[in-house]
Amino acid sequence: MAESSRVPVVVIGLGRFGSALALELATRGTEVLAIDVRPKIVQSLAGRLTHVAAADSTDIDALRELGVGEFYRAVVAIGGDLEASILTTSLLDELGVDDIWAKAVTLQHRTILERVGAHHTVLPEHDMGERVAHMVSGRMLDYIEVDEDFALVKTHPPKDLVGVPLGETRLRSRHGVTVVSVKSPGESFTYADADTILQYGDVILVAGPIAKAERFAERA
């Protein structure tokens, strides 16, 4: 299948994470084939998802019968059974699925998943805990780590930036970060540029290396 913004997705494992993911994808207009080994779980979602099947994802013949190998993208959302998670990921790779996402429960689990064929791994509990820790320990309104050492931080502008065009603040040379967007009270986010003048009460999105972005947010 050709990749597109609405490419069909197989979601395997319908626990809390997998079910929420499958339902959200369906709400966004993505065709979803949802698979779980537990018939009761499948039955409970049958009225909410168009394509849902009870099958053992560690059985390659079962996956073939469902046409899983014809999908471009798949998500292994199995969390409780590490052996099933790893074997399922391996079988998806064997079937030639081009884009495999897998849920990991530990860093070691993530390493194994990547070795057996996962192209992307997520650790929902770990990632959320890390995100909240950054927010609780500082003055950030939100925090998204977009790479190993790069983050996008939502915060308020420090007072020395208020009333001055951003191009005159030498923000990147002084603090190593860039204001990429700004939201004034009652308005939507808009792109920031050299002529943008920040005001008290604005919310800004700041991009930069994690340590520098955190230090900048502390000045808000």
ABEGO torsion letter per residue (X at the ends): XBBBAABBBBBBEABAAAAAAAAAAAAAGBBBBBBBABAAAAAAAAAABABBBBBBAABAAAAAAAGAAABABBBBABAABAAAAAAAAAAAAAAGBABBBBBBABAAAAAAAAAAGBABBBBAAAAAAAAAAAAAABABABBBBABAABBBBBBBBBAAABGBBAAAAGAAAAAGBBBABBBBBGBBBBBBBAABBBBBGBBBBBBEBAAAAAAAAAAX
